[in-house]
Amino acid sequence: MSKQLPPASRCPRFALGAGLLAAGCLGLPAAAQSPIDLPDEVVIGTEMETATGPVKGYTATRSATATKTDTAITETPRSISVVTAQRMEDQGVQTVQDALRYVSGVRSEAYGLDARVDSALVRGSSPTTFLDGLQQSFGYYTNTRSDPFTLERIEVLKGPASMLYGQSPVAGVVNMVSKRPRAEQATELQLQYGTWNRKQVAIDTTGPLTRDGNWLYRVVAVARDSGTQVAHVDDDRLVLMPSITWQPSDDLEWTLLANIQRDDSGSTSQFLPHRGTLLSAPLGRFDTDLFVSEPGFDEYDSEQLALTSMLSWRLNNVWTLRQNLRYQESEVSYQQIYGWPATLAADNRTLERIYYVSKPEVDVWTADQNATALFDTGPLQHTLLLGTDYQHAVTNRRQAGGMATPLDVYNPVYGTFDPSIISLTEDPEQTVAQRGLYLQDQIRYRNWLATLGLRKDWADNRTEGGLRQKDDEVTGHVGLSYLLDNGLAPYISYSESFQPVIGLNPVTNQPYIPLEGKQWELGIKYQPPGSRSLYTAAVFDLREQNRRMPDPDNPINTLQAGETRSRGLELEALASVTDNWDLIGNYTYTDTEVLEGSEAEQGHRLASVPEHMASLWSQHRFALFGIPGFTAGAGVRYVGASWDGMDELKTPSTTLFDAMVGYNRNNWGLALNATNLEDERYYTTCLARGDCFLGSRRTLVGTLSYQF
């Protein structure tokens, strides 16, 4: 349905130059003007769809990840993909990286099955992970992994995003949105059993706490006991995520959310040599359940406590204030033994091993507060965003590493390694701090929509008793869209990123300058009026500069003259063909190259990035023999060949099939999901350093659910 916004809902028209709002705008009378047409609203149950709320089906129409304002996706001049909770449920995803398998521009499972982290490449490099708009991960192997059952949606913003989020890699942002309290009473109980003896029970309950509906609650909990396809590696989990919302009026909403999580697992990544995996070996290829570490020693155990506050207060028809803040503490015990160097000994069966132990503790404060103003200047309609954010992460780590005993990988005998030889050393405390100020204006003139953004950051990275490095950077974003009445929205955008490089140049003794990313993107979005379908196409040219490389004239010097390029085409279709038929289709072409670098890498492709990827998922709801409630889905994923970073070893392409069947009756639901249906044995990538990463074998998961 279409909605008219009355003239009094915006600030009166008076010249403010480029649209910066003066405080005196508040409270002045509105000049006479015609009503403003807003995009169609989508209602989910009794709730209107928002940028953070639930979505019916697979197609979200609104997002805040690319603008920090609740904006229609067709009005966002950036490539952004949204994976909804319904889509995750239908596809039976078990991890966040599973959920990204059918997203254009994303190489999910970039480093294979990994029980430690969710790995993905976006447009050729690794993105930053955010939760509810605040950065979640700081450093490597320092946190738990978010459980898909706790998420309302996962959003992927492709390309540089420093204008909104500060120091971050050139790939962009994966922003996960937590489930939040809802006004309607609803409860779901879920039982799962699957391959590798996976046993899981989960509950999600929400509704009003008081009769007037001013207080809402939600509790999400998960308990899992599971093995993995790698011998001696478990995947156990306990999650409790309670939240409460206070909304005394339509103008004020405050949500407090806690996340308490404990994971007991190990490392499914075994860092196996090329020979015996991708390449043949005299004694044959290794078993896919091969465990190179030591039972009882290998672990990746993590604990997290996170407390998040999300406040939104609409002061009047012009101004809205928002604040998100989080305190998070995590603790990890990571112990592993793996083969290194990743080559077999002369007998073609023995692998030399090393051990690695890391026990980090991380305390994080993050905050983002901004003000949004809606006003007009003459014929221009503005959505102005003024904000500041702050990050402060402190890492204390004990670690150790050294030689372990060798292992016969064809007939492993464990117990030869004595862990009592390990002596942990305390690393100097690491502190990462960032302050940022940002300004963005979304300006609409008739069918034109311009998005202009500018940000200033101050980054402070320091090591206790050692180096302290300060960087400040200005980044920007410019986008222009044209909104046609038939649902087409062509756009063009330019965006930037920066990421500090820690360390001193050994010759000049000056700190390294940050990596800088720049992206041009040209695309078109199409949402047929009144439909639940969305079609997008984009071409992009993405560059990263200031990469470190050897100085050809001085072997002890390091230059920051390296540059890489990633350019390509992305096509994505989310189609509601009928009320009972949903379709997802994607195609990605990515061309990467090291433009400037060391002699060994210059002119070569970036490691692990396929040139071509494509996927198709179809989901049908139907009646069988006159009995309604049946569901069937099928998908195919094609991942093209990739290279090792030196263009010497190619990991071949892979085609995988997924499927699901389900039946719903009254409040009961029963589903069976299968991934890698043909049980294809494949490797996701092999690197020039010598190791390969195994993909997920066939996995079957049955789910019984009850909703009331």
Stockholm file with secondary structure:
# STOCKHOLM 1.0

chainA/1-708         MSKQLPPASRCPRFALGAGLLAAGCLGLPAAAQSPIDLPDEVVIGTEMETATGPVKGYTATRSATATKTDTAITETPRSISVVTAQRMEDQGVQTVQDALRYVSGVRSEAYGLDARVDSALVRGSSPTTFLDGLQQSFGYYTNTRSDPFTLERIEVLKGPASMLYGQSPVAGVVNMVSKRPRAEQATELQLQYGTWNRKQVAIDTTGPLTRDGNWLYRVVAVARDSGTQVAHVDDDRLVLMPSITWQPSDDLEWTLLANIQRDDSGSTSQFLPHRGTLLSAPLGRFDTDLFVSEPGFDEYDSEQLALTSMLSWRLNNVWTLRQNLRYQESEVSYQQIYGWPATLAADNRTLERIYYVSKPEVDVWTADQNATALFDTGPLQHTLLLGTDYQHAVTNRRQAGGMATPLDVYNPVYGTFDPSIISLTEDPEQTVAQRGLYLQDQIRYRNWLATLGLRKDWADNRTEGGLRQKDDEVTGHVGLSYLLDNGLAPYISYSESFQPVIGLNPVTNQPYIPLEGKQWELGIKYQPPGSRSLYTAAVFDLREQNRRMPDPDNPINTLQAGETRSRGLELEALASVTDNWDLIGNYTYTDTEVLEGSEAEQGHRLASVPEHMASLWSQHRFALFGIPGFTAGAGVRYVGASWDGMDELKTPSTTLFDAMVGYNRNNWGLALNATNLEDERYYTTCLARGDCFLGSRRTLVGTLSYQF
#=GR chainA/1-708 SS CCCEECGGGSBCCCCCTTTCCCGGGTTCCCCCCCCEECCCCCEETTEECCSSSCCSSSCCCEESTTTSSCEEGGGCSSCEEEEEHHHHHHHTCCSHHHHTTTCTTEEETTTSSCSSCCCEEETTBCCEEEETTEECCCSSSCSCCCCGGGEEEEEEEESCCHHHHSSCCTTEEEEEEECCCCSSCEEEEEEEEEGGGEEEEEEEEEEESSTTSCEEEEEEEEEEECBCSSTTCBEEEEEEEEEEEEEEETTEEEEEEEEEEEEEECCCCCCEESBTTTBCCTTCCCCTTCCCSCTTTCEEEEEEEEEEEEEEEECSSSEEEEEEEEEEEEEEEEEEEEEEEEEECTTSSEEEEEEEEEEEEEEEEEEEEEEEEEEEETTEEEEEEEEEEEEEEEEEEEEEEEECCCEESSSCCCCCCCGGGCCCEECCCEEEEEEEEEEEEEEEETTEEEEEEEEEEEEEEEETTSCEEEEEEEEEEEEEEECCTTSEEEEEEEEEEEECCCSBCTTTCCBCCCEEEEEEEEEEEECCTTCSCEEEEEEEEEEEEEEEEEETTEEEEEEEEEEEEEEEEEEEEEEEEETTEEEEEEEEEEEEEEEECCTTTTTCCCTTCCSEEEEEEEEEEEEETTEEEEEEEEEEEEECCEECSSSSCEECCEEEEEEEEEEEETTEEEEEEEESTTCCCCEEEECTTSEEEECCCCEEEEEEEEEC
#=GC SS_cons         CCCEECGGGSBCCCCCTTTCCCGGGTTCCCCCCCCEECCCCCEETTEECCSSSCCSSSCCCEESTTTSSCEEGGGCSSCEEEEEHHHHHHHTCCSHHHHTTTCTTEEETTTSSCSSCCCEEETTBCCEEEETTEECCCSSSCSCCCCGGGEEEEEEEESCCHHHHSSCCTTEEEEEEECCCCSSCEEEEEEEEEGGGEEEEEEEEEEESSTTSCEEEEEEEEEEECBCSSTTCBEEEEEEEEEEEEEEETTEEEEEEEEEEEEEECCCCCCEESBTTTBCCTTCCCCTTCCCSCTTTCEEEEEEEEEEEEEEEECSSSEEEEEEEEEEEEEEEEEEEEEEEEEECTTSSEEEEEEEEEEEEEEEEEEEEEEEEEEEETTEEEEEEEEEEEEEEEEEEEEEEEECCCEESSSCCCCCCCGGGCCCEECCCEEEEEEEEEEEEEEEETTEEEEEEEEEEEEEEEETTSCEEEEEEEEEEEEEEECCTTSEEEEEEEEEEEECCCSBCTTTCCBCCCEEEEEEEEEEEECCTTCSCEEEEEEEEEEEEEEEEEETTEEEEEEEEEEEEEEEEEEEEEEEEETTEEEEEEEEEEEEEEEECCTTTTTCCCTTCCSEEEEEEEEEEEEETTEEEEEEEEEEEEECCEECSSSSCEECCEEEEEEEEEEEETTEEEEEEEESTTCCCCEEEECTTSEEEECCCCEEEEEEEEEC
//
